[in-house]
Amino acid sequence: MEIEPLLINFVKIFIVTQVLMVGVAFMTWVERRVSAIIQFRLGPNRVGPMGLLQPIADGIKFILKEETLPAGSHKTLFMLAPVIAFVTALCAFAVVPFGPVVEIFGRTVNLVILDLDGGMLFALAFASLGVYGIVCAGWASRSKYALMGGLRASAQMVSYELALGLAAVGVFLVNGTLRPTEIVAAQAGWFWNWNAFSGFQLLGFILFLVAGYAETNRLPFDLPEAETELVAGYHTEYSSMKFSMFMMAEYFAMMTMSSLAVTLYLGGFQPGFPTGDLSGWALWGLQIGAFVAKVGFFMFLFVWVRWTLPRFRYDQLMDLGWKRLFPLALANLVVTALLVAFDVIKG
């Protein structure tokens, strides 16, 4: 086995992981600042300029807090649960192409960690596995509030995973592949070549986005936490770095879901206009910047929606998933299959 490809992959994994960690820290600041603006408050403004060093202060606080272990809890699963949620959310990003194929120091480097034929299945599988960490946390805590949160998370995942998967299948039919890099390449050129427009997948995009909110347990779908009902839900009994890992897993899941939405429907790293006059670092920088900007927009949207919409009741959550999103996703899939079969759209 050659050492050089392994070294390149290790460098990509290290850089992507560090960028995501910095992104999580930055998003905790953005969350507080945006919520403060929406609620006519100041938000964090003491630690560093405009409170930008607040995430560092939060990290130090989590590290110094006491680690607790509830009496009667299943110790192994209690400690393993946040790790499962953290790792699965991080692994799902591995197949997301965040840039083109580039030449660095005479070496060809594909700016994706894993370029797999079934890459989208890999991403969707790992994105759905995160619920096991939540269920394990709820059960292992031996707390009624945590257990109810875990049960809610499992029911929510089953309800919205169907709509999420069916919405994504429409894109697979349009592009005829499950490889993320090929899906992005098929959307090159002007922005009307993106799947949300040229593939008649605008409805699928909306369904994927709504189901993605539910998959990441963000408001208005945060029933597994529901502070007004369940104290803090599945992570009620957690403290210190274990609680911090759950929080980071949520932001990782948000970044992954935003990246998948951009990859499937909005051209991935394609800027949305022809780039024939650009080459080299200028082109690569533009494409990576376009990807970051698109993902950043959806991350902002996550925060905006959280501090704007109220939480659904649990019966409303189930009704929306089974009686609205699922039939619409199924109809979108049938119509897309017919359009591809009759060569109305590419397939």
Sequence and secondary structure as in RCSB ss.txt:
>XXXX:A:sequence
MEIEPLLINFVKIFIVTQVLMVGVAFMTWVERRVSAIIQFRLGPNRVGPMGLLQPIADGIKFILKEETLPAGSHK
TLFMLAPVIAFVTALCAFAVVPFGPVVEIFGRTVNLVILDLDGGMLFALAFASLGVYGIVCAGWASRSKYALMGG
LRASAQMVSYELALGLAAVGVFLVNGTLRPTEIVAAQAGWFWNWNAFSGFQLLGFILFLVAGYAETNRLPFDLPE
AETELVAGYHTEYSSMKFSMFMMAEYFAMMTMSSLAVTLYLGGFQPGFPTGDLSGWALWGLQIGAFVAKVGFFMF
LFVWVRWTLPRFRYDQLMDLGWKRLFPLALANLVVTALLVAFDVIKG
>XXXX:A:secstr
  HHHHHHHHHHHHHHHHHHHHHHHHHHHHHHHHHHHHTT   S SSSGGGTTHHHHHHHHHHHS     TT  H
HHHHHHHHHHHHHHHHGGGG   S EEEETTEEEESSS   TTHHHHHHHHHHHHHHHHHHHHHHTT HHHHHHH
HHHHHHHHHHHHHHHHHHHHHHHHHT   HHHHHHTT SSGGGSHHHHTS HHHHHHHHHHHHHHTT TTS TTT
 HHHHTTGGGTT  HHHHHHHHHHHHHHHHHHHHHHHHHHS TT  SS  TT  HHHHHHHHHHHHHHHHHHHHH
HHHHHHTTS    HHHHHHIIIIIIHHHHHHHHHHHHHHHHTTSS  
